[in-house]
Amino acid sequence: MKIGVIGAGWLGGTVGEIWAKAGHEVMFSSRRPEAHVSRAQRLRAWAGTTQEAADFGEVVLIAIPYRALPDLAKALGPILAGKIVLDACNPYTPDPPAFQQAIEAEGVALATARLLPDARLVRAFSAVDATAVEASAENDGEPLGVPISSDDPEALLVAEALVRDAGCEPVAVGGLAAARSFQRGGPGFRAHLSAPALRRRLRLD
């Protein structure tokens, strides 16, 4: 698939690199696209602006500080309309405490859906860190369970396949409202368990 990565830092860059090695066409982007040129050349991938990545991808992974998401949604919302968007953004310091609390109270996945109402949204890769994903992709033990949720069944299937292509095992939790179980403070956040163990922790079995 053609995948745009918006926010090619620690998580986005790691997942995007694994996808590129798996044969997907990947464009890495951030506010400083020139920072990703050497990685793109090494992987025979692309580097570009966030708008170029949004245009490029059939699927777009967004992994940026949550405080930047409202402005990005205003700028790129029309481009992302109808596209599968994997939301890996979390509110964190230095996000203002009141902003963090409001987003978490609303439900992070539901807040992103409000910001990007026309995207086919999947909450994915938001509850795991890059080190755990990389270890799983390198076959270091049992595959990492990655919780995902969506209100779009077809988008969820695509996300499940891409989680597997990243060397992990998807754990479908339900609709976007159910993503509270793996946002910060929930039992699935940074659990870094195998898929069967994660299902047990989230009481999905």
C-alpha positions as CSV (number, residue, x, y, z in Angstrom):
1,M,0.0,0.0,0.0
2,K,1.0,3.7,-0.3
3,I,1.3,4.9,3.3
4,G,1.9,8.5,4.4
5,V,3.6,8.9,7.8
6,I,2.9,12.3,9.4
7,G,5.2,12.6,12.4
8,A,8.2,10.4,11.5
9,G,9.8,10.6,14.9
10,W,10.4,7.7,17.3
11,L,7.1,5.8,16.8
12,G,6.1,6.9,13.3
13,G,9.6,6.6,11.9
14,T,10.0,3.1,13.4
15,V,6.7,1.7,12.2
16,G,7.1,3.4,8.8
17,E,10.6,1.9,8.4
18,I,9.2,-1.6,9.2
19,W,6.4,-1.1,6.6
20,A,8.9,0.0,4.0
21,K,11.0,-3.1,4.6
22,A,7.9,-5.2,4.2
23,G,7.3,-3.8,0.7
24,H,4.9,-0.9,1.3
25,E,5.5,2.5,-0.4
26,V,6.1,4.9,2.4
27,M,6.5,8.7,2.6
28,F,8.0,10.1,5.8
29,S,7.0,13.6,6.8
30,S,7.2,16.1,9.6
31,R,7.6,19.8,10.0
32,R,11.2,19.3,8.9
33,P,11.0,17.0,5.8
34,E,14.7,17.3,5.1
35,A,15.4,15.4,8.3
36,H,14.0,12.2,6.7
37,V,15.8,12.3,3.4
38,S,18.6,10.0,4.3
39,R,16.2,7.4,5.8
40,A,14.0,7.6,2.7
41,Q,17.0,7.1,0.4
42,R,18.2,4.1,2.4
43,L,14.7,2.5,2.3
44,R,13.9,3.5,-1.3
45,A,11.0,5.5,0.2
46,W,10.0,9.1,0.1
47,A,10.3,12.2,2.3
48,G,8.0,15.2,2.1
49,T,5.8,17.7,3.8
50,T,2.9,16.7,5.9
51,Q,0.6,17.8,3.0
52,E,2.5,15.7,0.5
53,A,2.3,12.7,2.9
54,A,-1.5,13.2,3.3
55,D,-1.8,13.3,-0.5
56,F,0.5,10.4,-1.1
57,G,-1.1,7.8,1.3
58,E,-4.0,5.5,0.8
59,V,-3.5,5.1,4.5
60,V,-2.0,7.8,6.7
61,L,-0.4,7.2,10.1
62,I,-0.4,10.3,12.3
63,A,2.0,10.2,15.2
64,I,2.4,13.8,16.4
65,P,2.0,15.6,19.7
66,Y,-1.7,15.9,20.4
67,R,-1.5,19.7,20.8
68,A,-0.5,19.9,17.1
69,L,-3.5,17.8,15.9
70,P,-6.2,20.5,15.9
71,D,-4.2,22.7,13.5
72,L,-3.1,19.8,11.4
73,A,-6.7,18.6,11.1
74,K,-7.8,22.1,9.9
75,A,-5.1,22.1,7.3
76,L,-5.3,18.6,6.1
77,G,-8.9,17.5,6.9
78,P,-10.1,17.9,3.3
79,I,-7.2,15.8,2.0
80,L,-7.7,13.1,4.6
81,A,-11.5,12.8,3.9
82,G,-12.3,9.3,2.9
83,K,-8.8,8.0,3.7
84,I,-7.9,5.4,6.4
85,V,-6.2,7.3,9.1
86,L,-4.3,5.5,11.9
87,D,-4.3,7.7,14.9
88,A,-1.3,7.2,17.3
89,C,-1.4,10.6,18.9
90,N,-1.6,11.0,22.7
91,P,-1.9,14.1,24.9
92,Y,1.3,14.4,26.9
93,T,3.3,17.1,28.7
94,P,4.2,19.7,27.4
95,D,0.5,19.8,26.4
96,P,-1.3,22.1,28.9
97,P,-2.7,20.1,31.8
98,A,-6.3,21.4,31.1
99,F,-6.0,20.4,27.5
100,Q,-4.8,16.9,28.4
101,Q,-7.6,16.4,30.9
102,A,-10.3,17.6,28.4
103,I,-9.1,15.2,25.6
104,E,-8.8,12.3,28.0
105,A,-12.2,12.9,29.5
106,E,-13.8,13.1,26.0
107,G,-11.9,10.0,25.0
108,V,-8.8,10.4,22.9
109,A,-10.2,8.4,19.9
110,L,-13.5,10.3,20.0
111,A,-11.7,13.6,20.2
112,T,-9.7,12.7,17.1
113,A,-12.9,11.6,15.3
114,R,-14.3,15.0,16.1
115,L,-11.3,16.8,14.6
116,L,-11.2,14.5,11.5
117,P,-14.9,13.7,11.0
118,D,-14.6,12.7,7.4
119,A,-11.6,10.3,7.8
120,R,-11.9,6.6,8.2
121,L,-10.4,6.6,11.6
122,V,-8.6,3.8,13.4
123,R,-7.0,4.2,16.8
124,A,-3.8,2.2,16.3
125,F,-0.2,2.1,17.6
126,S,-1.2,4.6,20.3
127,A,-0.7,2.3,23.3
128,V,2.7,0.8,22.4
129,D,6.2,2.3,22.2
130,A,8.6,2.1,19.3
131,T,11.1,-0.1,21.2
132,A,8.5,-2.8,21.7
133,V,7.3,-2.7,18.1
134,E,10.9,-2.9,16.8
135,A,11.6,-5.9,19.1
136,S,8.4,-7.7,17.9
137,A,9.3,-7.0,14.2
138,E,12.7,-8.6,14.9
139,N,11.0,-11.8,16.1
140,D,12.2,-11.2,19.7
141,G,9.8,-13.5,21.4
142,E,6.0,-13.7,21.0
143,P,4.5,-11.0,18.7
144,L,3.4,-7.8,20.5
145,G,-0.3,-7.3,20.9
146,V,-1.4,-4.0,19.6
147,P,-4.8,-2.8,20.6
148,I,-6.9,-1.1,17.8
149,S,-10.4,0.2,17.5
150,S,-12.6,1.7,14.8
151,D,-16.2,2.4,13.9
152,D,-15.3,1.4,10.3
153,P,-15.1,-2.4,9.9
154,E,-13.3,-2.2,6.5
155,A,-10.8,0.3,7.8
156,L,-10.3,-1.9,10.8
157,L,-9.4,-4.9,8.6
158,V,-6.8,-2.8,6.7
159,A,-5.3,-1.7,10.1
160,E,-5.2,-5.3,11.3
161,A,-3.2,-6.3,8.2
162,L,-0.8,-3.3,8.7
163,V,-0.2,-4.2,12.3
164,R,0.8,-7.7,11.2
165,D,3.0,-6.2,8.5
166,A,4.7,-4.3,11.4
167,G,5.6,-7.6,13.0
168,C,2.9,-7.4,15.7
169,E,-0.5,-8.9,16.4
170,P,-3.7,-6.8,16.3
171,V,-6.2,-6.9,19.1
172,A,-9.5,-5.5,18.0
173,V,-11.2,-3.9,21.0
174,G,-14.3,-2.5,19.5
175,G,-15.5,0.9,18.3
176,L,-13.8,4.2,18.9
177,A,-15.5,4.6,22.3
178,A,-13.9,1.4,23.5
179,A,-10.4,2.9,22.9
180,R,-10.6,4.4,26.4
181,S,-9.4,1.0,27.6
182,F,-6.0,1.6,26.0
183,Q,-5.6,5.3,26.3
184,R,-3.4,6.6,29.1
185,G,-4.7,5.4,32.5
186,G,-6.4,2.4,30.9
187,P,-5.3,-1.2,31.4
188,G,-4.1,-1.6,27.8
189,F,-1.9,1.5,27.7
190,R,1.8,0.5,27.5
191,A,0.9,-3.0,28.5
192,H,3.3,-4.5,26.0
193,L,1.9,-8.0,26.2
194,S,1.3,-10.8,23.7
195,A,-2.0,-10.7,22.0
196,P,-3.6,-13.5,24.1
197,A,-2.4,-11.8,27.4
198,L,-3.6,-8.4,26.2
199,R,-7.0,-9.9,25.4
200,R,-7.2,-11.3,28.9
201,R,-6.2,-8.0,30.5
202,L,-8.9,-6.2,28.5
203,R,-11.4,-8.9,29.2
204,L,-12.1,-9.6,25.6
205,D,-12.0,-13.4,25.8
